[in-house]
Amino acid sequence: MSTVTKVQLLNALNNAWSLESSSKWSLENPAKGQCGVTSLVIHDTLGGEIHKTRLAEGWHFYNVIDHKRYDFTESQFSESINYEDIPSNREEAFMDTNLNQYNYLKNSVEVQLSKLST
């Protein structure tokens, strides 16, 4: 990963996730419904690839960077995930969100990360 650590990125996401980034968000489960939009923002920030796994609720999106899986929204599930690591893309991940949610999360994460360098 880049100079931003996984912990810093997860903290930025936790501070940015809201009803503005997913209609399924709740205080009790902030990562719920955030997988598509989060995978897009991580892809913007760190590059790599977007992958998906089929779950009972539908497709679950996450990132693979330097051959390592990063699932920043896995905390939304109470059970562990049996990852299929099916290659996906931005278009498929975008079907799980919308432009307003994406722009909100992207801008919010950028604001959170900018606080690290000040």
ABEGO torsion letter per residue (X at the ends): XBABBAAAAAAAAAAABBAAABAABBAABAABGAAAAAAAAAAAAAEEBBBBBBBAAEBBBBBBBGGBBBBAAAAABABBBBBAGBBBBAAAAAAABBAAAAAAAAAAAAAAAAAAAX
